[in-house]
Amino acid sequence: MEHDLKSNKQNAIEFYRMAYLGDACNAVDLFVGAEYIQHNPLVADGKQAFIDYFDEMARDYSGKSIEFIRAVAEGDLVALHTHQTWPDNEQYVTMDFFRFDEVGKIVEHWDSIQEVPTESKNSNTMY
């Protein structure tokens, strides 16, 4: 089966942007398949657990922003590399991986997050 890599990348970005900026329910309705398997240990499996997590985050951390640095697609997977700025200028770099089903809906997620340090032994950004 052939996946539409361009469409999957765009859908992963829009899904993440909507959820991150406070519209998790709509993001799930538009972009998630019949199941949603979660590998982040802070979030339970399932659509409602995802919505609850992002609704809480939107309530507790309003004013955050996200920049999508790159999106890479291969087969049924999309990887997103983001730069997030949270209240009090806390900055994070994330790597998110989404698996898509055969009809182009997100059904599984993995992620890793790291705070941008104030000092580095090199002059390269993390993004």
N, C-alpha and C positions, 0 to 999 in steps of 0.2 A: 504494500500500500504506500502511496506517495503522499507526503504531507505538504501543505502549502506553507513553506518556511517563512515567506514574507508576511503572510497573514497571521501565522502563529506568533511571530515576533511582535507585530503591532498589537495583537490581542493581549499578549502577556504584558506589554507596557501599559495599555489602557486599563487592564484589570488591576494591575498593581497601583497605578496612579489613582484610580477611583477609590480603591480600598484605603490606601494610605492617606488620602485627603478627605476621608470621612463618608464615603458612599459605598460601604462594603456590601450592603444588601443588593444594590443595583449591580455592582460588579459581579457578584455571584450569579444573579439572575441572567446576566448577559454572557458571561464567559466560562462558567463552571459546568462540567458534565454531571452525569447521574451520581457520581461519587466524588469525594474529595479526600484524598489521603494526605495527611500532614506529617512531616518529619521534624518540624520544629518542636522541641520538647515542652515549650511553653503554651502550645495550642493543641487542643484535642482534634481528632479526626472529625470530618464532616463539615458541611456548609454552615450550619448554625454556629458551631464553635469558632469558625473563621470570622463570621460576622460579629459575634460577641467580642472577640479579641480586638478587632479593628475598631468597633464602636467604642470600646473602653479606651483604646489608644487615642482616638480622635477627641474624646471627652477630656482626657487627662493631659493631653499634649497638643493643644491647638496651636496653630502658628508654625507648624513644622513644614519643611519643603523638601522636595526630592528632585534630583537631576538624574536622568538616565544617560549614563556614559556610553554604554555599548550594549547591544543585544546580539546574541549568537544563536543560531538555530541549526540543529542537525537531527535528522530523523524526526522522532516525536518529542524532542526536547528543545526548550529555549532557556538560555542563560541570560540573566540581566545583571549588569554591573551598575550600581547606583552610588550616588553621593547624597547623603541625607543631612540636613541641618535641622536640629531640634531646638526647642526653647533654650535660652541662655547660651546660644551658639555652640551647643554640643554637636560635633560632626562625626558621622559614621560612614563607612564604606560597607556596602552589602553585596553579596553574591546570592542570587536567587535562581533556582532551577525549577522549571515547570514541565511536567509531562502532559502531552495532549492526547486525547483519544482520537479515534478514526474519523470523527466528524468535526474536529478542530476545537474541542472544548477542553479546558484544563481539568485534570483529574488527580494530579499529584504535585507536591511541592517540597523542596529542600531549601535551606538557606544557611548562610553564615554571615555574621556581622562583626565588625571591628571598629572601635573608636579610632578616629584619626588622632595620632599622638601629637603632642606639642613639639616634640623633638624627633629628629630622624638622623641616622648616620649617612644618609644620602640626600640629594636635592630633588629626588623624584616624588611626584604626588602619588597617592594611593589610588588615584583614579585617572 
